[in-house]
Amino acid sequence: MMILVNSDKNVVVDATLTSFVETEVNKVLGRFESQLTRVEVYLSDLNGNKPGLLDKRCQLEARPAGDGPVSVSAEADTVELSVRDAVNKMKRLLESLFGRAQKRA
């Protein structure tokens, strides 16, 4: 499973943030590794340089092997919190998606 981290011009993606994102994705979504080809993480600051609550956004897009992409997003006060929220939402979505696929098979 490849993990790609992207951001807008207001979020600086350095080695520390990239490592944090990869660790969170692998920790929560690692059990789906054989079923996913890649996970793309998009980080953005909704207010730019202005302060505000819930202005950091993380959008996750997972690509299940042989299926179309699925996406979730989360907004929080910090990038780290938005990543954690989005990863947990994706976990629930994938559990549902793969659970339904198993029932059909």
ChimeraX attribute file (.defattr): number of C-alpha atoms within 10 A of each C-alpha:
attribute: neighborCount
match mode: 1-to-1
recipient: residues
	/A:1	17
	/A:2	12
	/A:3	15
	/A:4	15
	/A:5	16
	/A:6	16
	/A:7	16
	/A:8	13
	/A:9	11
	/A:10	14
	/A:11	15
	/A:12	13
	/A:13	15
	/A:14	8
	/A:15	9
	/A:16	9
	/A:17	14
	/A:18	17
	/A:19	13
	/A:20	14
	/A:21	21
	/A:22	17
	/A:23	13
	/A:24	17
	/A:25	22
	/A:26	16
	/A:27	11
	/A:28	14
	/A:29	21
	/A:30	15
	/A:31	11
	/A:32	16
	/A:33	14
	/A:34	10
	/A:35	16
	/A:36	20
	/A:37	15
	/A:38	17
	/A:39	23
	/A:40	16
	/A:41	25
	/A:42	17
	/A:43	27
	/A:44	22
	/A:45	23
	/A:46	17
	/A:47	13
	/A:48	14
	/A:49	9
	/A:50	8
	/A:51	11
	/A:52	12
	/A:53	11
	/A:54	17
	/A:55	18
	/A:56	24
	/A:57	25
	/A:58	27
	/A:59	22
	/A:60	24
	/A:61	20
	/A:62	22
	/A:63	19
	/A:64	21
	/A:65	12
	/A:66	9
	/A:67	9
	/A:68	8
	/A:69	13
	/A:70	15
	/A:71	16
	/A:72	17
	/A:73	19
	/A:74	21
	/A:75	22
	/A:76	18
	/A:77	15
	/A:78	15
	/A:79	22
	/A:80	18
	/A:81	17
	/A:82	23
	/A:83	27
	/A:84	19
	/A:85	20
	/A:86	24
	/A:87	27
	/A:88	18
	/A:89	17
	/A:90	23
	/A:91	19
	/A:92	11
	/A:93	15
	/A:94	19
	/A:95	14
	/A:96	12
	/A:97	13
	/A:98	14
	/A:99	11
	/A:100	11
	/A:101	10
	/A:102	9
	/A:103	7
	/A:104	7
	/A:105	5
